[in-house]
Amino acid sequence: MRITLIVLCMGLAQSIFGADIAGHWKGALDVGSGIQLRLALEVEKSPTGAFTATIISVDQGNSTLPASSVKQDGDSVELKWDKIKATFTGTLAKDGAKMTGTWKQSTPLPITFERLEKPFALNRPQEPKKPYPYVEEEVAITSADGVKLAGTLTLPKTPGPHPAVVLITGSGPQDRNEALLGHKPFLVLSDYLTRNGIAVLRCDDRGVGKSGGVFIDAKIADFVNDALACADYLHTRKEIDAKHIGLVGHSEGATIATEAAARSPEKVAFVVMLAGPGVPMTQLLERQTHDLNHAAGIDGELLKRCDEFEKSVLDAAVAPGDSATIQKKVRDAYQRGMADLTPAQRTALGLSDTDMEKRVSMVISPAMRDLLQYDPRPTLKKVRCPVLALNGEKDLQVAADENLPAIRESLKAGGNTDVTTTALPNLNHLFQHCKTGAVSEYAQIDETFAPEAMKMISDWIGKQSK
């Protein structure tokens, strides 16, 4: 009877003080430009009543991080992640279904976590499941400067030697799958190509995943060295047809691919440019900013001001001078641009002193200065191997109507007669079927890579390998 009474009292206490936070949760941070960063939260309670928690950044490759501390006092909740200097403070609803509060990291953002019956999982139907119908190997490759690159080589089980490609990621630190906003485009593409008789090598960028080196210090030339080191490795494998080794680059990766092909034509049999730049980088970024702002609902006079703002900052970033001079020019351009906008407009556009300092730090880095000053046209004129250039018609980051004609013109001006350029209907920068092409759609789309785009790539490579 005494034990029963204690159990009843425990149940009564829980009904009085409300539910606890143990369980499965999901929420989303509005990080600007219409983009939501989805977070999953897994909270466990030990027999002693202590909580532990893990945050999962769903749209950043499902990266996980255990909480440093978890506290619940009545309906007040506090979770901390010391490693990333983040804190969630909120209030648990009386029915235990929601936690509403603030995520504090660099900038405080509101967030509501909703309770789930089971752990949150994305629907990514194209991601392959093991066992694969081909051979998969972990490989290690040494670049020209001694940096060790870690990667995956997939080989068809059919008799070789096989044609092969190196997949080259886009801008920013990327893993071998080019994981982005909950998608793994290179995992899906490598699976498709390998199932169709093409060997594929993909590596973590330097400073990412299992690769050595420091990403932020790397320039275009360093990434070109990495791509050529990967091509060199493929030349050593007896399963690979050394006469048919190509490079497939996405976005900035397409630039790396063409630079490598121009520098070492004997190592590169063909190039596939996926949403690759064909115009100077500042021109591309001005158009990109315009298109993305317009897709976010900015129009009229405000859109014009935003265009002028972006151009002034980019002009300052590529102007002659040392780091201190450039830093001052960029900051001055940013401040002038903010002064032309109302407080409400600045808030809507996410412009602030904090944002300014982040952008100043970014554009004065040697790697970013190198990229901003890049013009792909001289290099494209030197590429002699066959080139396939694809873009999505709804790509708002690398506009098809501006870049594909420029790519074709530059390649042919250099005497290249084997050039195929195609704009694919209803596809965005990631080659997903989409409605508008806005970045905010990427994570919401279940499809990772349009089948018709992968088939076009595979068929074209097959023709080059005969």
DAJOZI-V346514 format. One record per run of one state. SS is the DSSP state (hx for helix, st for strand, lp for the rest). FROM is the first residue (numbers start at 1). LEN is the number of residues. If there is no record, write none. Layout:
ss from len
SS FROM LEN
SS FROM LEN
//
This chain:
ss from len
lp 1 1
hx 2 16
lp 18 5
st 23 10
lp 33 2
st 35 11
lp 46 5
st 51 7
lp 58 5
st 63 4
lp 67 2
st 69 5
lp 74 2
st 76 6
hx 82 3
lp 85 1
st 86 7
lp 93 5
st 98 7
lp 105 4
st 109 8
lp 117 17
st 134 9
lp 143 5
st 148 9
lp 157 5
st 162 7
lp 169 10
st 179 2
lp 181 2
st 183 2
hx 185 11
lp 196 3
st 199 5
lp 204 11
hx 215 3
lp 218 2
hx 220 16
lp 236 4
st 240 11
lp 251 1
hx 252 12
lp 264 6
st 270 5
lp 275 6
hx 281 15
lp 296 4
hx 300 18
lp 318 5
hx 323 17
lp 340 3
hx 343 7
lp 350 3
hx 353 11
lp 364 2
hx 366 7
lp 373 4
hx 377 4
lp 381 5
st 386 7
lp 393 7
hx 400 14
lp 414 5
st 419 6
lp 425 2
st 427 1
lp 428 5
st 433 1
lp 434 5
hx 439 6
lp 445 6
hx 451 14
lp 465 2
//
